[in-house]
Amino acid sequence: MWQCGKFQFDLARPLVMGIVNITPDSFSDGGQHASTAAAIAHAHQLIGDGADILDIGGESTRPGAAPVSEQQELERVLPVIAGLRGIAVPISIDTWKPQVMRAALAAGASMVNDVNALQAEGALQAVADTDAAVCLMHKQGTPQTMQQGPEYQDVITEVSLFLGERIAAAEAVGIIRQRIVIDPGFGFGKTLAHNLDLLRELAAFRALGVPVLAGLSRKSMLGAITGREVGERVAASVAAAMLAVQRGAAIVRVHDVRETVDALKILNVMNESER
């Protein structure tokens, strides 16, 4: 069982995490849901479309994104979390800032999705003091620098070692393994070749003993392969999500929830019929 605050999932089927960006500059949907009312409405739409989890973010981490102050991030996310209180699915807060984590969890979030893998001072304790789940993600560099010539000797080994170290750090402060998810960080300091290696060998990360989350939705790697602009990558995103699930992802983080849920229903039926 994977514990996500008061929620528990047996992960017998893959989960779909729907993205709610309350930002003007996210790479795909920046500005579309930037007001509190628009973000809440979008969240309810994603739940209706079949989202198992909502991932709410108030700071873009796209390549080259400018940082956002802690206060501005809080002003963006807290009213949305408050407006969603009582919904039937867990809320994840997409942040690397410990004070935003604490405030969001106190307001009702059940999970922290941290691109920085709880490396900021105080971040580990912010999660340890709760029953929240956490996603530990790998990245190389910062959003401002991460796509400026990323290099690895062996991307699978290096990402695995990092994530293993972060799992150990989380467990050392009392975050039990049943609350931890890992994300290899597609597009976060990786070339197209690195991303394809990670997707091809995604099953290798299951050896770390915790569920794997894959976030490929609408990313530039899909544009590089298909030649499609960001708003035209729904089909590629669904295909990438299916490939990730077939290679062991327990959670897929997506913009296009309805399309992904429909595709997963077909995959799940096929898997069940082959047992």
Secondary structure, 3 states (H helix, E strand, C coil): CEEECCEEECCCCCEEEEEEECCCCCCCCCCCCCCHHHHHHHHHHHHHHCCCEEEEECCCCCCCCCCCCHHHHHHHHHHHHHHCCCCCCCEEEECCCHHHHHHHHHHCCCEEEECCCCCCCCHHHHHHCCCCEEEEECCCCCCCCCCCCCCCCCHHHHHHHHHHHHHHHHHHCCCCHHHEEEECCCCCCCCHHHHHHHHHCHHHHHHHCCCEEECCCCCHHHHHHHCCCHHHCHHHHHHHHHHHHHCCCCEEEECCHHHHHHHHHHHHHHHHHCC
